[in-house]
């Protein structure tokens, strides 16, 4: 039953992606900015949400597929691989973002450098808070 709740939460997150994406598309079409990045980003969120809902429907079509998915997601090897991939992605993002901050500063794009450095700092802060919460619970 716990895994079904997890799947339901994923469904609501997917719906949230769609709503957020549509809101971005509508808002930036109303504003009519020259930069289409945010409309494209909103479209990407809508597509991600739709794909996740499709995956939810495939997984929840019958009890056997739910059971198989639960086994696959609780497999220690798969969990280890996912955690390593997240760790690598986190480390690579931090390094690339820090190099980008330096390059933005060199290019006199201080505002963008500040925003990017703030997002990196926030990500690291969230990591450390999560780390201490998880360590305390374990």
Backbone bond lengths (Angstrom), bond angles and torsions (degrees), N, CA, C in turn:
res aa  C-N    CA-C-N  psi(-1)  N-CA   C-N-CA  omega(-1)  CA-C   N-CA-C  phi
1 X - - - 1.454 - - 1.525 111.49 -
2 X 1.324 116.60 -33.75 1.466 121.24 -179.37 1.530 110.91 -62.27
3 X 1.323 117.33 -39.38 1.462 121.15 -179.03 1.529 111.00 -66.93
4 X 1.337 117.00 -34.94 1.464 120.18 177.57 1.528 110.75 -64.74
5 X 1.327 117.07 -36.19 1.468 120.60 176.07 1.529 110.11 -64.95
6 X 1.316 115.86 -40.86 1.460 121.28 178.13 1.534 110.28 -60.92
7 X 1.311 116.19 -42.29 1.463 120.50 178.11 1.529 110.98 -65.47
8 X 1.314 117.12 -39.67 1.463 121.19 178.91 1.531 110.88 -64.42
9 X 1.329 116.74 -39.12 1.473 120.27 176.75 1.527 109.69 -62.49
10 X 1.329 116.55 -41.64 1.467 120.82 177.61 1.529 110.93 -61.05
11 X 1.327 116.51 -37.49 1.454 120.07 177.64 1.525 110.71 -63.20
12 X 1.325 117.10 -45.33 1.463 120.31 179.19 1.526 111.72 -64.76
13 X 1.326 117.48 -35.43 1.461 120.69 175.95 1.526 109.70 -64.69
14 X 1.322 117.06 -41.95 1.465 120.92 178.42 1.526 110.64 -61.95
15 X 1.321 116.79 -42.11 1.470 120.76 176.83 1.529 109.45 -63.09
16 X 1.324 116.44 -39.17 1.461 120.82 176.82 1.523 111.96 -61.26
17 X 1.343 117.06 -40.49 1.470 120.91 176.05 1.530 110.48 -59.34
18 X 1.319 116.01 -44.39 1.462 120.01 -178.99 1.521 110.61 -63.83
19 X 1.329 116.82 -46.83 1.466 120.85 -179.73 1.532 110.41 -62.30
20 X 1.324 116.90 -45.74 1.466 120.44 179.21 1.523 110.91 -62.88
21 X 1.327 116.60 -43.40 1.461 120.32 179.00 1.514 111.90 -62.05
22 X 1.336 116.95 -45.83 1.463 120.10 178.44 1.525 111.43 -63.45
23 X 1.329 116.46 -38.98 1.470 120.19 177.76 1.528 110.67 -62.01
24 X 1.341 116.19 -41.15 1.469 119.21 178.55 1.524 111.01 -65.21
25 X 1.310 116.72 -43.23 1.465 120.25 -179.77 1.524 110.41 -62.05
26 X 1.330 115.98 -47.98 1.462 120.45 -178.75 1.533 110.64 -64.36
27 X 1.326 116.45 -47.41 1.465 120.04 -177.08 1.523 111.67 -61.32
28 X 1.308 117.17 -44.67 1.462 118.71 -175.91 1.524 112.17 -80.71
29 X 1.320 117.97 -15.56 1.463 119.31 170.36 1.522 110.96 -80.19
30 X 1.323 116.77 -31.26 1.462 120.48 175.54 1.527 109.65 -69.21
31 X 1.329 116.19 -44.14 1.469 120.62 -179.94 1.534 110.78 -67.54
32 X 1.326 116.02 -30.46 1.465 123.14 -179.87 1.533 112.00 57.56
33 X 1.322 115.03 56.25 1.461 119.51 177.11 1.525 109.49 -78.44
34 X 1.316 115.49 158.98 1.461 121.22 176.85 1.524 111.17 -73.67
35 X 1.332 115.67 -23.48 1.456 121.12 -177.92 1.530 109.40 -87.93
36 X 1.317 117.00 116.28 1.459 121.50 -179.39 1.520 112.63 -89.14
37 X 1.334 117.36 5.48 1.462 120.86 -176.55 1.528 111.30 -57.48
38 X 1.323 117.38 -46.38 1.458 120.12 -174.41 1.524 111.82 -69.47
39 X 1.320 117.60 -35.06 1.463 119.42 174.87 1.522 110.27 -65.86
40 X 1.328 116.40 -40.77 1.469 120.54 177.46 1.520 110.80 -64.74
41 X 1.328 116.05 -41.41 1.462 120.58 178.13 1.524 110.04 -63.79
42 X 1.320 116.78 -40.84 1.461 120.97 177.01 1.517 111.09 -62.41
43 X 1.330 116.84 -41.67 1.466 120.71 177.32 1.525 110.17 -62.51
44 X 1.333 117.23 -41.74 1.468 120.77 178.91 1.533 110.39 -61.68
45 X 1.327 117.66 -40.67 1.469 120.50 177.60 1.532 111.11 -62.84
46 X 1.329 116.78 -40.65 1.466 120.34 178.08 1.529 110.17 -62.17
47 X 1.317 116.81 -44.85 1.470 120.84 -179.89 1.528 110.35 -63.11
48 X 1.338 117.52 -44.01 1.469 121.30 178.44 1.529 109.88 -59.70
49 X 1.329 116.80 -44.35 1.462 120.55 178.85 1.515 112.27 -61.64
50 X 1.330 116.68 -42.58 1.466 120.66 179.71 1.529 110.52 -64.40
51 X 1.331 116.84 -43.69 1.473 120.49 179.04 1.528 110.48 -62.23
52 X 1.336 116.94 -41.59 1.462 119.37 179.31 1.526 111.69 -66.07
53 X 1.319 117.27 -37.38 1.468 119.68 176.92 1.523 110.10 -66.13
54 X 1.327 117.14 -40.66 1.464 120.43 176.53 1.529 110.23 -60.09
55 X 1.342 116.54 -44.64 1.467 120.22 177.57 1.527 111.21 -61.27
56 X 1.325 117.05 -40.56 1.464 121.43 177.88 1.522 110.58 -59.79
57 X 1.325 115.89 -43.80 1.474 119.96 -179.33 1.527 110.79 -65.54
58 X 1.334 117.04 -38.29 1.468 120.38 178.72 1.523 110.55 -65.99
59 X 1.332 115.78 -44.46 1.470 120.13 -177.59 1.523 111.31 -67.10
60 X 1.316 117.40 -39.20 1.470 120.48 -172.87 1.523 113.56 -93.96
61 X 1.339 117.48 14.45 1.462 118.86 -178.42 1.529 112.72 -66.44
62 X 1.337 116.82 -30.68 1.460 119.76 175.59 1.529 109.51 -155.26
63 X 1.320 114.60 166.68 1.471 120.04 -175.91 1.528 112.35 -63.90
64 X 1.319 117.04 -33.08 1.471 120.87 -178.74 1.525 111.29 -65.51
65 X 1.327 117.55 -42.30 1.465 119.50 179.57 1.530 110.68 -69.68
66 X 1.321 117.65 -33.11 1.474 120.67 175.51 1.525 109.54 -64.39
67 X 1.340 115.87 -44.36 1.466 120.42 -179.84 1.528 111.15 -62.87
68 X 1.333 117.16 -44.47 1.469 120.51 179.16 1.525 111.52 -61.74
69 X 1.330 116.33 -41.65 1.467 120.24 -179.98 1.520 110.82 -66.75
70 X 1.314 116.69 -40.21 1.460 120.70 178.43 1.527 110.90 -62.18
71 X 1.321 116.67 -42.42 1.472 121.03 178.09 1.520 110.02 -63.11
72 X 1.333 116.77 -44.62 1.469 120.48 -179.58 1.523 111.18 -62.99
73 X 1.328 117.33 -39.41 1.464 120.89 -178.26 1.518 112.96 -77.65
74 X 1.326 117.75 -20.82 1.460 119.26 179.90 1.526 111.99 -98.19
75 X 1.332 116.96 -0.63 1.464 121.84 177.69 1.530 109.25 -66.15
76 X 1.321 117.03 127.07 1.467 121.43 -175.45 1.522 112.65 -61.04
77 X 1.317 117.05 -36.07 1.462 120.13 179.49 1.532 110.17 -64.56
78 X 1.332 117.32 -45.40 1.466 121.16 178.79 1.526 111.42 -63.93
79 X 1.324 116.41 -38.80 1.468 120.44 178.01 1.526 109.90 -64.26
80 X 1.322 116.64 -43.35 1.464 121.03 178.84 1.525 111.42 -62.15
81 X 1.322 116.65 -43.98 1.468 120.91 178.77 1.533 110.43 -62.18
82 X 1.318 116.78 -45.23 1.468 120.86 179.61 1.524 111.29 -62.23
83 X 1.334 117.06 -42.38 1.466 120.16 179.28 1.523 111.65 -65.36
84 X 1.339 117.82 -39.45 1.464 120.75 177.08 1.523 110.55 -64.67
85 X 1.325 116.27 -42.90 1.465 119.97 179.65 1.528 110.90 -62.09
86 X 1.329 117.11 -42.39 1.464 120.82 177.28 1.524 110.89 -63.12
87 X 1.316 116.22 -41.15 1.458 120.95 179.45 1.529 111.25 -62.81
88 X 1.334 116.14 -45.79 1.467 120.03 178.13 1.526 110.90 -63.28
89 X 1.319 117.10 -44.67 1.463 121.14 -179.39 1.529 110.39 -60.99
90 X 1.322 116.61 -43.00 1.468 121.36 178.58 1.519 110.53 -60.99
91 X 1.328 117.07 -49.44 1.462 121.14 -177.97 1.524 111.52 -64.07
92 X 1.316 116.47 -43.00 1.473 120.06 -179.78 1.522 110.41 -65.56
93 X 1.330 117.39 -42.59 1.465 120.13 178.55 1.525 110.99 -60.29
94 X 1.319 117.38 -45.54 1.462 120.41 -178.26 1.530 110.15 -61.44
95 X 1.317 117.51 -44.77 1.471 120.65 -179.54 1.534 110.35 -65.00
96 X 1.327 117.39 -48.55 1.469 120.69 -179.43 1.528 110.74 -61.96
97 X 1.317 117.35 -42.26 1.460 120.74 179.84 1.526 111.10 -65.23
98 X 1.321 117.51 -40.23 1.469 120.23 179.17 1.536 110.96 -66.30
99 X 1.322 117.33 -41.39 1.464 120.40 175.53 1.527 109.53 -63.43
100 X 1.320 116.97 -39.47 1.470 120.81 178.41 1.521 111.42 -63.64
101 X 1.324 117.28 -38.06 1.464 120.70 177.41 1.527 109.82 -60.77
102 X 1.313 116.66 -44.64 1.472 120.49 179.13 1.531 110.29 -62.23
103 X 1.332 116.86 -45.59 1.465 120.51 -179.71 1.529 111.70 -65.44
104 X 1.323 116.65 -37.73 1.468 119.74 176.75 1.523 111.54 -65.22
105 X 1.312 116.67 -39.12 1.467 119.80 176.49 1.523 110.98 -63.78
106 X 1.333 116.81 -42.54 1.465 120.80 178.08 1.526 110.26 -61.54
107 X 1.322 117.14 -36.91 1.465 122.14 -179.84 1.528 112.44 -83.49
108 X 1.320 117.36 9.99 1.470 122.73 -179.75 1.522 113.78 60.25
109 X 1.300 117.09 33.28 1.471 123.26 175.84 1.527 108.21 -104.99
110 X 1.326 115.11 60.25 1.464 121.68 -172.80 1.526 112.44 -60.22
111 X 1.331 116.83 -40.66 1.472 119.45 -179.15 1.526 111.27 -59.93
112 X 1.328 116.42 -45.48 1.463 120.00 178.93 1.528 111.33 -66.42
113 X 1.330 116.31 -38.08 1.468 120.48 178.77 1.527 110.54 -62.71
114 X 1.321 116.80 -40.59 1.471 121.12 179.41 1.530 110.10 -65.16
115 X 1.325 116.80 -44.97 1.467 120.37 -179.79 1.530 110.65 -62.41
116 X 1.320 116.27 -45.69 1.463 120.18 -179.54 1.528 110.93 -64.88
117 X 1.322 117.16 -42.87 1.466 118.89 179.41 1.528 110.82 -65.93
118 X 1.331 116.94 -33.24 1.472 120.00 177.14 1.530 110.60 -66.67
119 X 1.334 117.47 -39.90 1.466 119.15 179.20 1.527 110.91 -66.98
120 X 1.335 116.91 -38.14 1.471 119.91 177.31 1.527 109.36 -64.92
121 X 1.313 116.81 -44.53 1.466 120.50 179.36 1.524 111.14 -61.72
122 X 1.327 116.65 -42.32 1.464 120.75 178.82 1.528 110.89 -64.13
123 X 1.325 116.66 -41.86 1.464 120.47 178.28 1.525 111.11 -61.46
124 X 1.319 117.05 -43.92 1.467 120.84 179.23 1.526 110.26 -66.19
125 X 1.326 117.34 -39.84 1.468 120.83 177.27 1.531 110.90 -61.53
126 X 1.325 116.87 -45.39 1.465 120.70 178.07 1.529 110.05 -61.74
127 X 1.324 116.86 -39.76 1.467 120.83 177.68 1.534 110.50 -59.09
128 X 1.321 117.08 -50.38 1.462 119.99 -177.20 1.523 112.44 -65.55
129 X 1.312 116.89 -40.55 1.469 119.54 177.14 1.531 109.81 -62.05
130 X 1.324 116.11 -45.90 1.472 120.42 178.16 1.519 111.09 -61.04
131 X 1.319 115.91 -42.22 1.466 120.93 -179.36 1.523 110.78 -58.67
132 X 1.335 117.26 -48.32 1.460 119.93 -177.60 1.532 111.84 -69.56
133 X 1.322 117.43 -35.47 1.473 119.93 177.05 1.528 110.08 -65.33
134 X 1.329 117.32 -46.19 1.463 120.61 -179.49 1.526 110.71 -66.36
135 X 1.332 116.60 -40.85 1.471 119.87 179.47 1.521 110.91 -62.75
136 X 1.327 116.66 -39.10 1.461 120.27 -179.88 1.534 111.58 -67.37
137 X 1.323 116.50 -35.53 1.467 120.54 -179.29 1.533 112.05 -76.36
138 X 1.316 117.48 -24.65 1.472 120.46 -176.52 1.505 112.62 -81.49
